Amino acid sequence: MATAPTQYQKKQAARRATADIERLAKTYQSGLSDIAQQQQKGFSDWTAKSREVMAPYEAAVAKYTQQDFPAYQRQVAAANTAFEQQSSAYNQTIANYDAQVAAYRQRLDAYNATLAEIAANPSEMTNIMGVVQGRSGMVYNIGGVNYREGNLPEGYFLENVVVGQGVNRSRANAPATTYNITENRVFKTRDVPTFNEEPPQAPNIAAPTLSLPRAPSAPAQPKLPTFETGQFQQKREELGKTFEREVGERKAAKQNVVMRRMSRGMLEGA
């Protein structure tokens, strides 16, 4: 007849079950530590690879910011300075030409005004006075030469002009009358001036253009490798599920043993 397990046997069985679960827990913790080490190594590898990929890019960025772009800025500044100087010289040349054109037009307008004035008054009275010389009658000294009134040089002519007024007192107590006193005066046909000045020539100069250098291209950032943490999380979840399943299996087995022993004891005591 089988006997019921002693108190010592029960404690020993409990210790074995507890030790088994503790061993599973240690295995679980060890698995977690392995996964953490794998993740750390993966992260270290990813960091090293990323640095390897980024090194040429960072060198290119340093060259772009320290050399290429500053050189481009200096070229732009030099181009702007040259353009401003060329523009200033161009504007001064155009201003000088405009001033020459304005002065030319002023002289041409003055010439045209003189022509209009001559057209309105083609002759002018001179200060040449006639002198009686014997039988020659009135002679006029023009340019140091004496000319008779009927033989004046070309461009000169006599014209009777009013030089004053006289008063007639022919009868006593009769109203006085006036009359014009006239004399021959020498007139000269006005010379028509000529205007042979050519208009100023436009300068053969083109407006300056601003030509800027092409800006350097900034380095393109490379595509970094990806570091997936999901695979390690999945391993942790799988490890946890395995641990929970095995612990559950151990507890269930322990409970079955206890139940069988209890059933056996009850049968034997009947």
C-alpha positions in Angstrom: 0.0 0.0 0.0 1.4 3.3 -1.1 2.0 5.9 1.5 1.3 9.6 1.1 4.3 11.9 0.4 6.0 13.1 3.5 6.3 16.8 4.4 10.0 16.6 3.4 9.2 15.1 0.0 6.7 17.9 -0.6 9.3 20.5 0.2 11.8 18.8 -2.0 9.4 18.7 -4.9 8.5 22.4 -4.3 12.2 23.3 -4.3 12.8 21.4 -7.5 9.9 23.2 -9.2 11.1 26.6 -7.9 14.6 25.9 -9.0 13.4 24.9 -12.4 11.5 28.2 -12.8 14.5 30.1 -11.5 16.6 28.4 -14.1 14.1 29.4 -16.8 14.2 33.0 -15.5 17.9 33.0 -15.7 17.8 31.7 -19.2 15.2 34.4 -20.0 17.4 37.1 -18.5 20.4 35.7 -20.4 18.4 35.8 -23.6 17.4 39.4 -23.0 21.1 40.3 -22.4 22.1 38.6 -25.6 19.5 40.5 -27.5 20.6 43.7 -25.9 24.2 43.0 -26.9 23.1 42.1 -30.4 21.2 45.4 -30.6 24.2 47.4 -29.2 26.5 45.7 -31.7 24.0 46.4 -34.6 23.8 50.0 -33.4 27.6 50.4 -33.3 27.9 48.9 -36.8 25.2 51.2 -38.0 26.9 54.2 -36.4 30.3 53.2 -38.0 28.7 52.8 -41.4 26.8 56.1 -41.1 30.0 57.9 -40.2 31.7 56.2 -43.2 28.9 57.4 -45.5 28.8 60.9 -43.9 32.6 61.5 -43.9 32.8 62.5 -47.7 29.6 64.5 -47.3 30.9 66.4 -44.3 34.2 67.1 -46.1 32.3 68.3 -49.1 30.2 70.6 -46.9 33.3 72.0 -45.2 34.9 72.7 -48.6 31.6 74.3 -49.8 31.2 76.5 -46.8 34.8 77.5 -46.3 36.1 77.6 -49.9 33.6 77.3 -52.8 30.8 79.6 -51.5 33.1 82.3 -50.1 35.0 82.3 -53.5 31.6 82.6 -55.3 30.7 85.6 -53.0 34.0 87.3 -53.9 33.4 86.7 -57.6 29.9 88.2 -57.3 31.2 91.2 -55.4 33.9 91.8 -58.0 31.3 91.4 -60.8 29.0 94.0 -59.1 31.9 96.4 -58.6 33.0 96.1 -62.2 29.4 96.6 -63.4 28.9 99.7 -61.2 32.2 101.2 -62.6 31.2 100.4 -66.2 27.7 101.8 -65.5 29.1 105.0 -64.1 31.4 105.4 -67.1 28.6 104.7 -69.5 26.2 107.1 -67.8 28.9 109.8 -67.8 29.5 109.3 -71.5 25.7 109.5 -72.2 25.5 112.6 -70.1 28.3 114.2 -72.0 26.6 113.3 -75.3 23.3 114.7 -74.1 25.0 117.9 -73.0 26.6 118.2 -76.5 23.3 117.6 -78.2 21.6 120.2 -76.0 24.3 122.8 -76.8 24.1 122.0 -80.5 20.3 122.4 -80.4 20.7 125.7 -78.6 23.1 127.0 -81.3 20.8 125.7 -84.1 17.8 127.3 -82.5 19.7 130.6 -82.2 20.6 130.3 -85.9 17.0 129.6 -86.9 15.9 132.6 -84.8 18.4 134.8 -86.6 17.1 133.5 -90.0 13.6 134.3 -89.0 14.6 137.8 -87.8 16.5 138.4 -91.1 13.4 137.2 -93.1 11.3 139.7 -91.2 13.8 142.5 -91.5 16.1 141.8 -94.5 17.9 145.2 -94.3 19.1 147.7 -91.7 19.8 151.3 -91.7 23.5 152.3 -91.3 25.1 155.3 -89.8 26.7 156.3 -93.1 26.0 159.9 -93.9 26.2 161.4 -97.3 28.6 164.4 -98.1 28.1 166.8 -100.9 31.2 166.9 -103.2 30.9 169.4 -106.0 29.4 168.1 -109.1 29.4 164.5 -107.9 26.5 165.4 -105.7 26.1 163.3 -102.6 28.8 160.7 -102.0 28.9 158.1 -99.3 32.0 156.7 -97.7 31.6 152.9 -97.4 34.6 150.9 -96.3 36.9 153.8 -96.9 35.8 154.3 -100.5 33.5 157.1 -101.7 30.5 156.1 -103.7 28.0 158.3 -105.5 24.4 157.8 -104.6 23.7 156.1 -107.9 26.6 153.8 -107.7 26.6 152.2 -104.3 28.3 148.8 -103.8 26.2 145.6 -103.9 24.1 145.2 -100.9 23.7 148.9 -100.2 20.8 151.1 -101.2 19.3 154.4 -100.4 15.9 154.8 -98.9 14.0 158.0 -98.0 13.1 158.0 -94.4 11.3 160.5 -92.1 13.8 162.2 -89.8 11.5 164.8 -88.3 8.6 167.1 -88.8 8.3 170.7 -89.9 5.5 173.4 -89.3 3.9 175.5 -92.0 2.8 179.0 -91.1 1.9 180.4 -94.5 -0.8 183.0 -93.3 -1.4 184.9 -90.2 -3.9 183.6 -87.9 -4.2 180.4 -90.1 -3.8 177.1 -88.3 -0.4 175.7 -88.6 0.2 172.5 -90.5 3.0 169.9 -90.2 4.9 168.1 -92.7 7.5 165.2 -92.7 11.1 166.0 -93.1 12.8 163.2 -95.0 16.3 162.3 -95.9 18.0 159.6 -97.9 19.7 157.2 -95.7 22.0 154.3 -96.6 20.6 150.8 -95.9 22.5 147.6 -96.1 21.0 144.2 -97.0 21.7 141.9 -94.0 24.0 139.0 -94.6 22.5 135.6 -94.2 24.7 133.6 -91.9 25.6 130.0 -92.6 25.4 127.1 -90.1 27.8 124.3 -91.2 28.1 122.6 -87.8 27.5 118.9 -87.8 25.4 117.4 -85.0 27.4 115.5 -82.4 27.9 111.9 -83.1 26.3 109.4 -80.7 29.0 107.5 -78.8 29.7 104.0 -80.0 29.1 102.4 -76.6 26.8 99.7 -75.4 25.1 99.6 -72.1 27.0 97.4 -69.7 25.5 94.1 -68.6 25.9 92.4 -65.3 27.4 88.9 -65.8 27.3 86.9 -62.6 29.2 83.6 -62.0 27.3 80.4 -61.6 26.8 79.6 -58.0 28.4 76.4 -56.8 26.1 73.5 -56.0 25.7 72.6 -52.4 26.6 68.9 -51.6 23.7 66.6 -51.6 23.2 64.8 -48.3 23.7 61.0 -48.8 21.1 58.4 -47.9 22.0 56.9 -44.6 21.6 53.1 -43.9 18.6 52.3 -41.7 18.8 50.8 -38.3 15.7 48.6 -37.6 15.0 48.1 -33.9 11.9 46.1 -34.6 13.7 42.9 -35.1 15.2 43.1 -31.6 11.8 43.9 -30.1 10.3 40.9 -32.0 13.1 38.7 -30.5 12.3 40.0 -27.0 8.6 39.3 -27.5 9.3 35.8 -28.8 11.7 35.1 -25.9 9.1 36.4 -23.4 6.3 34.2 -24.9 8.6 31.2 -24.7 9.5 32.0 -21.1 5.8 32.4 -20.1 4.9 29.2 -21.9 7.6 27.1 -20.3 6.8 28.6 -16.8 3.2 27.8 -17.4 4.1 24.3 -18.5 6.2 23.8 -15.3 3.4 25.0 -13.1 0.8 22.9 -14.8 3.1 19.8 -14.5 3.5 20.5 -10.8 -0.2 20.9 -10.3 -0.8 17.6 -12.1 1.7 15.8 -9.9 0.1 17.2 -6.8 -3.4 16.2 -8.1 -2.3 12.7 -8.9 -0.7 12.2 -5.5 -3.8 13.5 -3.8 -6.0 11.2 -5.8 -3.8 8.3 -5.0 -3.9 9.1 -1.3 -7.6 9.3 -1.2 -8.0 6.0 -3.0 -5.6 4.3 -0.6 -7.4 5.7 2.5 -10.8 4.5 1.3 
